Amino acid sequence: MNGFIIALIILAALATAYVLVRGIITMAQGKDLSGEQSNKYMSMRVGFQALTILLVILLLAIGGRGLSGS
C-alpha cells in the first residue's frame, strides 16, 4: 500500500512540475494578454500541490508516523 501511495505522490509531483513549466512558458511567450491561461495553469498547479501534500499526509498516517510524531 505504501508503494502505491509513493507512486501517486511522484505522479502528483511530476504533474505539478509540468503545469508549473507550462505556466512559465505561457507567461514568457507573452501571448496571453488577458491572463486567463496563466490563471488556469496557476489553479491547476495549486490543485496538484494540494493533492501531493494530502498524499504525503496520508502516507505518514498509514505508516504509523502520524502528525503526533510517534
Buried (B, 14 or more C-beta within 10 A) or exposed (E): EEEEBEEBBEBBBEBBEBBBEBBEEBBEEEEBEEEEBBEBBBEBBEBBBEBBEEBBEEBEEEEEEEEEEE
